[in-house]
């Protein structure tokens, strides 16, 4: 079964648990062969298709990372950047409707499209990349 950990012990009526067909029952016997207790074990499995590595990634699920949505880029000379002012339009290397890149800590992990939700901009994920390149 691999490594695991026991959850917290509880006291209560276990008759429903012992009646469950998915439960494996084991008699606990003393040296004389007398049953002194019963142990019920329920083995739960990861969903079909879940890989060992994805189960290991669950350990870091709570770690915060920087998620960036890039809708385009441009190169500008320093003098053009210094001339920026409110209302100025900066042309990007993508056209309207082009996919946006979703980056996690600087690496592209998915593509999406910019949408408007309740007057706020958002990104709809359209494709998740399987093999993220450095």
C-alpha positions, 0 to 999 in steps of 0.5 A: 500500500505504500507509506501512509499515516493514521488519522485521528482515532474516534470512539463510536458505533462501528456497526455500519463500518463493519457491514460495508462490503468495501471494508476488509475485516481482520480478527486480532487474536491473542497467543491462545487464538482467541479473538480479542478485537477486530480491525476494519480497513478501508483502502482508498485509491487515487482516481484512475489516471492519477500518476505517482508524481501528481500525488507528490505534487499535492504536497506543495499545493499550498505554496504561493507562486507568481502567475502572470498573463502576458497578452503581448510584448514590444521593444522600445528605445529608452527615449520612447519609454521616457516619452510615455504619458497617459493616453499614449498607445503602445503597440504590442506584438499580438493582434486582438483575439490572439491567445494570451500566455499564462506563465507560472514563475516565468514559464509558460504553462498554458494559453488563454484568451482575454475575456470581460467578466462583470466589467473586469478583465479575466483570462479563459484557459484554452490550452494547458501545456503538458511539457513545460519548457524552460 
